[in-house]
Structure formats: structure tokens, C-alpha cells
Amino acid sequence: MSSKLRQISDKLWTGELSTRIENPMMQMMGLEPLQDGLAFVSSFANVSALGTSEGLVLVDTGSFLLARQIHGSLREWTDARLHTAVFTHGHADHVFGVATFEEEAEHKGWAQPVVIAHEALAARFDRYKYTRGYNSIINERQFRVPGLQWPSEYRYPDVTYRDTKVVTVGGERLELFHGKGETDDGTWVWLPERKVLCTGDMFIWASPNCGNPQKAQRYPREWALALRQMAALGAETLLPGHGPPIWGADRVEQALTETAQLLESIVEQTVSRMNAGMRLDEIIGQVRAPEALLARPYLRPIYDEPEFVVRNLWRLYGGWYDGNPAHLKPARDEALGAEVAALAGGAAALVARAEALSLSGEHALACHLAEWAGKAAPGDAVVEAARSQVYARRADAEGSLMAQSVYLQASNTSS
Ligand SMILES: [Zn+2]
């Protein structure tokens, strides 16, 4: 096999390469031609490129941090003007870089590119501008990029659609389908003549980013429906939002179907319990994602995790009240911490118990106690040091980037 991407895809699929060691989402292997007139740029968020007789067509254009690098890779493959860019959704790792092509077009006297996206995408960009401070803070935390500044300018689409749209450029037919999933503005793209499927982030070589604790609503049920729709197409190549392509109709169908099954299982278990009147805490204690699916190299919870999907479903179909009456109008953290510390015989005793629990692997309980101790004795060096250790141990024990990042930051900052 001469294709580096094929090699890595195969090794990840068969388990020869562990996704715990080689995170498929973090591979940035640059551009590789896949078929005549079709190239794939492996970046943090991938870019798919079609070289047509009328110009270049891109599905996604890359992250705001890597867009220039992606442009450089594409320019080694083709000199053609950018004709059309399709955004699979409005996340900031997928929608930057068009400006570079526009400057180029201006300079060379070419026609300007057209950007196509789902009709809900513009409202997302509006929201990102409105909540820029929040997005800077949470993405700095999630991705551990100190000083990360969330973008303030976005390339809004020129053409939008609602359900489906067919785009034909230079003899290439692209079928666009709207599906909700990680976002409400999702588009997945089917190239029927090539039997190539561009999934966007509906497939990312990890348990779906469908519960993200710090971000806006996700749609697990609709996501599964979109995956089922894709699986029925008989695609032979899957070009994902993150991670290497998947080759072979059998593998493509399996990857899509099993991702759908994972989501369907979590949805069914959660919603049936909501309908039975259970509290969120009880539901989280009972819902179990199928172990055999989570063990698949493309479904491991290394980024997001099923427990967060349960919470996301609660938010989607319910309200913020979790069913525990004490949580409806709770005491402030400081008051609760002071009261629990007094019961325990002081903040030092409370944090000592937190450390003991932490050392015995009871990380969740340890974090509650450490947090109360920190609130009961702010600025106490001994309490702060112990609290920091408790969160550091918890971060070590977690498997998902999202959980690890929150606990690491807690370990590095005082209460
Ligand atoms: Zn993405």
C-alpha cells in the first residue's frame, strides 16, 4: 500500500495501532490524492477537495489555526481557483480559510468563490460573536491552548438550503443532506459517482461529540438517523471530519451503523427513564453504553463520553431541574462547604478525607469533599494543595479529553 492514510486507517481499524497511543483525531498528515480529481487534506479538521473543470470544490476549509497550512497543501495539488466551498457545520475548526482564496482571486482577477451551508449556520456565527468571551474561555480549557482567542469574524455562506441540495460543478455532482447531530446546522455530502461520503463530524473516529459539557445543544437521536441514512448508500470511501478516511463498503457501513447503534442505545435508555419519572442522577447511575461498541477503535470515549450524552438528552427533552429538590434553589457553594466542613471537624479534616478517598480511587466523592473544603477555607495552602492533588489524580484516571481538561484546569487553579 503506497497510501499513508490507508496504512494508518487500516492499522487503527484492526487495532494494530491503539487509538489510546495514536489519537486519530490529532493526526495531521497533509494532503493525499485519493482518486483522480479527489484529494483529502488530513488536518485537525479534515478538508476534502475536488478538482473540477470549473475549479476547486472544497468540503470544509479548516480551522482558524491551520487554514494557511491547508491552503499551502492544496496549492501543491492544484492551481485552480476555488469555485465552491461547502461547510459541513459552523464549528470553528471547519470554516476558516476562504479569505485566503478570496485574496488570491482578487489578485488574479478570478471570480470569487461561493460558500454553501445549511440555513441555520449563520445564526451560529452570530452566537459565536455574541458569546465570544465564553467561547474563548471554554475552548482554551477544552483544548488546553493557553491564551486561545475565539474568532470575531466569520465567512457567512452565500447560499443556504434547508433539507437537501444538489450542487453540480464541472461535471462533479455533490448531494448535500441536512442532518442534526453535533450541531443544528449539519450537512453531510454524498458524491454518488465516486461512492464517497463526507460525513463532517457525524463520524470522527471516537465516541460521538454528543454530550460536550461546555457547549451548546447536541441531537443524539437525529444524529443516529442521519448515520442510518448514510449507511444505506453503499459508500465505498468515508471521509470523516477528523481522523483518516475509511476504505471499503463493509467497513464504512459498519462504522456508520455501529455509531448509530451506540447513540440509539443511550437515547432509548435515557428517554425511557425520563418518561418513567426518574431523576437525572438515577438515570446517570443506570444508563450503560454497550461495552462492545465502546471498545471499537472508532468509538472509544477518548474525546467526549456517553455519560455526558445522557445529560445532553436531559437538557434537550427536559429542563435544567434535575429532579433533586435540594438543587432547585440550592445553597451557595460557600455556605454548603462551610457547613460540611463544620460537620467534619474543619476544612483540614474534610480535605484529609478527600485525599484518602482519592488515593483509594474514589475520585468522584473525593472531588466533592475537596471542593467543599476549598470553599470552606479559601486561600488555605494545605487545603489548596490537597485539592489540587485530588483533581490531578482524577484527571489521570479519566479517559476523555473533555473530562481530563476540566479536572486538569481545576488542579491548576485555586477554588
Ligand atoms: Zn470538528
Boltz pocket constraint, residues with backbone or C-beta under 6 A from the ligand:
constraints:
  - pocket:
      binder: B
      contacts: [[A, 45], [A, 91], [A, 93], [A, 94], [A, 201], [A, 241], [A, 242]]
      max_distance: 6.0
